[in-house]
């Protein structure tokens, strides 16, 4: 997906299609409570020290915190292992919950340093209770990481990757043939996405061809969980929305993707958008941050009038002439629809393989669950330690349970090998 990111307009450009995650979409996906409002986190010019912030969150002494802070690159951080031990041992339940929440923000949502929680995350976390919504921060760090990866044409994506993929798949449900449930009050799009089967038979090369030649009819423009509403389209004197994050700022224009709201598309104001990306380094950014802080005090919304998939002639002409910053262009050859690209022609060998998989599906699911358990073993052990501390189980009891689980793994591995041998014997007889 990174190669289709368009830094000039802060959006994905797939062939003839612009797509970008919006403030409203992420708010619904994350089910952010209305009490948080639309107030974005704006990093203060003068920050309290990392030690003081951790002392306020954890309730630990200055000596305890200072002894565990490490230097990673150009920033400070604290290892997850230190916070994990604190979750297990802290006598204050509220503190334990706060430390666990901080860890999730630092390891999953803003994973800057692997296995560590960055200093910038701690300041954001400390201010979330003051009617600040995390959505703009999640968006901007996603956009900034995509910009960085596009500039060097490689590198690790540092952002909330899981949420980005859920958003991406939600605009292609038409292809996956996934029925949309009624939008009940307790409905969670993320839970729906977690249980939705994904096709794993599509190669990276095939995805590139599909996205490079994407047509408007291939896209589920409006997410099935979206409700008609108003859209945040500008802040203060900016013609677009400057998104302040924990490490920098990026501007984006939601009016560029009105099609995602089933509204008429027209030429959006994008002057200065390409130069909106900057980091919190040096003294030059402080003046810009004051402007952005004032701008977010005057946010502007516009109500969406659903007109269907209409586009002005001026927009079509503008889209065809604009410069798209080295985005792969559609091939000149006759392109196939996405449905044709995803159609699988089965060979005789593939038919035999599917028959084998059908017979062993139940066994395969059990082995898959065991593999997941092994993959997240460290996290499971941490949870078991927390439960042990809460329930008062002895180490001998936990060791016995671990041995039982290992015995189950060995049993199912042996069972799977026996089933493979039986199928191979049957194939030879036939």
N, C-alpha and C positions, 0 to 999 in steps of 0.2 A: 504493500500500500504506500510505502514511503515515496517511491519514485513517482507517484501520481499526486503528491502533495504540491500545491501551487503557492509558494511563499509570497508571491506578489499580491495575491488576493486572499490569503489565509483560508484556503479551502482545498478540497480534493477536486481535481479535474479529470474525469474519466470520459475520454472521447468527447461526446457532445454534452456531457453532464457535469454540473457543479454540485457538489455535496459537502456539507460541513455540519458537525455537531453544533447545535445551538444551545443557548442558555436555557430555553424552555424545555428542550428535549432532555437534557441532562438533569434538570430539576425533577422532571417526571420520572425518569429512569431511577434516580436515587431516592425518590419519594421524600424529598426535603420538606420538612414541615413549614407551613405558611408563616409560623411565628418567626422564622429566620429572616423573612422578608427578602428584599432584593439588594441589601447592602453588601457590597463587595469588600473583601479584605484588602486594605491598602497598607502596605508595609510602612511603618513609621520611620521618620528620618533618624531619630535617635532610639535605638533598641536597648532594652535591658540586656545585661550579659547572659550568655548561655547558662552559666552556673545559676544565676538568680531565677531564670525561667524554669529550669529543672527543679530547683528547690521548691518553687511555688506549686508545680504540678505533682511532684512526688512526695513532698513533705519531709524530705531527707535533709541532712545537715550539709553545710557548705563543703566540709572535708570529704564526705561520702561522694558527693557529686563531682567535685574537682578531681578526685582520684580516678574517676571512670571516663572522663571526657578524653577523646582522642582527636588527632589532627588527620583529616583525610583530604588530600589535595589542597584546595584553597579554603576549605571550610572545616568547621568542627562538628563532631558527632559523638553519639554514645552508642556502644554496642547493644544489640538486641539481647545478648546473653545477660547483661547487667540488669536490664529492665525485666527480663523473664524471671530472674531470681527475686526481684523485688515484688513481682506479682504473686509469687509463691509465698513470700514471707511477710509482706506488709500487714500490720495488724488492722489498718483502716480499710474497710471494704470499698468505700468511695475512691480512695487513692488507688487501690488495685484496679478498679474499673477505668479510672482516668489513664493510668499507665498503660493498660492494655489497649485502650482506644488510641493513645498516642503512638503506640507501636504499630497498629494497623495503618495509621496515616503515614508513618515513616517507611514501612516495609512494602505496603501494597499500593497505596494511592500516590505517594511521592517517593518512589524507591531510588533516591539519588546515589547512595553508597550501599552496596550489597551487604545485608546483614547489620546495617547501622541506621540510626535515626538522625537525620540531619538537623543542624541548629535552626535552619529556616522553618522547618516543620513545627518545631516547638513553639515558635512565636505565633504561627497561624493557629495552632491548636489552642493556645492560651486565649485567643480572641474570638473563637467560634461561638462562645456563649454570649457574646455581646451583639446579638442580632446580625451577625455576619454569616452569609451563606458560603459554603466552600465551592459552589459550582463555578464561578468565574475563575477561581484559582486552579481548579482541576482543568478547565478548558485551556487557560493560558499556558500551563506547564505542558499540556499535550501539544499545543501548537508550537511552542518554543523547541520542544524536543524534535518534532517533525522538521522544523526549519533547520536545526543543527544537523540532523541526519541527511537532509537534502543537500546541504552545503558541502559536506565531505563525502557524500555518496556512500556512506557506511556508518558504523557505530551502533551503539545499543540505544534502543528507544527507552527513555526515562520518563515514564508517565503511567497513568492508569490504563494499562493496555487492555485489561479485561473489559472495562466499561466501553472503551473505544470499539472493541470487536462486537460487543452486544449491540451497540448503536449501528455499526456497519451492517450486521446481519439483519437488523430490523427493517432495513430498506430493501431487502431482497427476499422477504418472506414469500412474495409471489412466486419466486423460483423454487423455494424449498417446499412449497405447498403446505405450509403450516397454518392450520386454522386459527383464527384470532378469537380469543375468549372475550366475553362481554366484559367491559371495563367496570368491574365491581370496585367498591371502595377499598377492599382489602387485597385487590389484585396487585401483584408485583411483576413488572416486566422482567426484572433480573431473575426472579425465580422461574418464570416461564422460559427464559433463555437457557437457564441451567439444565432444564430437562428436555429441551428441544434437540432432537438428533441432528447432527451436522454431517455433511458428506465429506468423507476422507479420501475419496477416490479421484480428487481433482488435483493435478500437479501444479506446481508453482508456475510453470510455463503456460499452462492452460488458463490459470487465473489472470496472468498478465495479458494474454490475448483477449480474454473476455473483457477486462476492465479497460483496455486500450481502445476497444471498439464498442464500448457500451453505448446503447441507444436509450432514448427517453422512455420507450415502452418497456424496457427491461427493469425499470426501477419502481419500487413501491415508495412513491414520493413521501406520502404522509405515513408516519409510523402508526401501526394499528392501535397503539396505546395513547396516541395524541388526541387531545380534545381542542375544538376551536377556541381560540383565545386571542390575547393581545401579544405583541412581540416587542421586546426591547430593541430599539434600532439606533439610538444615539445617546451620547452623554455630554452634557454641557455644550461647549462650542465645537466639539468634534462632530463631524458628519457621520461617524461610525462609532463603534464601541471599543474604547481602550480597556483591555483586560489586564488588571494588575495581578501578578502572581507572587510566589515566594522568592523567586530568583530574578524576575524581570517582567517586562510588559510586552504584549503583542496586541495590535488592533485587528478587529474583524468586523465585517459588515453583514448582519443577518439579512438585510434586504437583497443580498446576492442570491439567497436560496429561498425566496418566497414560495417557490414551487413545493417545498417541503411542508408548507402550510396550506396548500391548495389555493394559493392566491396568484393573482396576475403578476407576471415578471416584467420589470422595467429596468432601465439602466440605473444602477445604484451609484451613490457618491462614494468614490474611492480615492480622492485626492489625499496624498500623505499616508495612505495605508501601508504602502511598501516600505516606508521608512519608520514605521511605528515600533519596530522590534528593538529593544535595548535591555541591557542587563544592569543590575544594581552594583556597578563598579565605579570607582572614582567619585568625584564631586559633581560631575556634570548632570547626573541623573536626578539629583535632589530637586532641582527646579522643575523638571518634568513631573516628578512625583507630586509636587504641590498642585500643579495644574490638573493632574488626573484625580487627585483626592477631591478637589473642588468640583470637577466634572461629574463625579459619581454622586454628588449631592443634588444634581439636576438631571436625573435620568428620564428619558422620554420613551413612551410606549405608543403603539398604534394598534387599533383594533383590526383584526383580520377579517376581511370580507371574502368568503369562499366563492370563487368564480369558476373553479375548475382549472384544468391545465392550459391556461391561456398565456400568450406571450406577445408583447408589443413588437411591431416590425423593427423599431429602433433598437430593441434589445438584441434581436437576432443579428442585425448588422454589426452592432458593437461586439458581440461575442465572437463573430467570425473574424474580426480584425484585431482583436486584442492580443497582446504578447503574453504567452503563458509560461514563461520562465522554464524552458527546457522540459516541459511535460511531454511524455510520449504521445504522438499524434496517431489518429486512426490510420490503419493501413489502407492503401489505395485499392487493394484487391476487394472483391465482393466479400462482405463480411456476413457471418452467420449470426442468427439471433442467439441470445444467451441460452435459451432452451435447447437449441440445436448443439451448442458447444458442450452442454452438460449431459447430452444424451450419451449413454454408454452402450457400445456394441459389444456384446458378450461373445467371446470365443469359446470353443469347446472346453478348453482348460479352465476358463473362468467359471463356466457352468458347473464343472466338477468341484471347483474350489468353493463355490457358493453352497453346493449341496452338502459338502463336508462341514462348512461353517454353520449351516442350518441345523445339522444333527447335533453339533456340539455347542450350540448357542448358550445354553444354560450353564454349561461348564466354563465356557469362555468368559461369561459375565462374572462368575465367582473369581476366576483368576485375575480378571481385570481389576476387581475391587481390591484383591490382595496386592496387586502391583501399585495401586494408588496408595494403599496403606504404607507400603515400603517407601514410596516416593516422598510421602509427607511424614516419615517416621519421626523426625526430630520434633515436628509440631505435635504429633500424637503423644510423644513422650512428655512434652511440656504440659499438655492437657491432663495427662494421667497424673503428673506430679501435683497439679493444682487440685484434682479430684482427691488424691491421696491426702493432701493437706487438709482438705475440707471434710472428708469422710473418715479419716483416721485409720486407713488401712496400713498394715505393716508391709515392710519391704519384701518379706517372704511371700505374702499373698500376691503382691504385684509380680514377683518373679515367677510364681506359679502360673499366673494368667499369661505372662509373656511366653512361657514354655508351651502352654496350651495353644496359643496362637501360632507359634512356630510349627507345632505338630500339625495344625490344620493346613498351613502352607505346604508342608512336605506331603501331606495326604493328597491335596488337590493337584500338586505338581505330578505326583505319581499316577493319579487317576487320569490326568490329561495325557501323559505319556502312554498309558495303556490304551486309551481311546485312539490316539494316533496310530499305534501299532495295529489295532484291530481294523481301522480303516485302510491302512496300507495293505493288510492281508486280504481284505475284501476286494480292493482294486486289482490285486494280482490275480485273484480267482476269476474276476470278470474279464 
